[in-house]
């Protein structure tokens, strides 16, 4: 059986190589039962094209891979 390998590519330069970029933050918010603020730690996972430096979210890359799977099934 033949295999076809498709890559998610950068929408600007069509490069297939990406580097991870992480943003770390703390989100403060109030709650009904206390006057004190509580916080949630958040990590935002992004990927940067190694050629043109455009940044993509993980969600956008996953959506692109879904499109590749759909077009691959039609071929």
Secondary structure, DSSP 4 states (H G I P E B T S, - for coil): ----------TTT----EEEEEEEEEEEEEETTEEEEEEEEEEEEEEEETTT--EEEHHHHHHHHHHHHHHHHH-
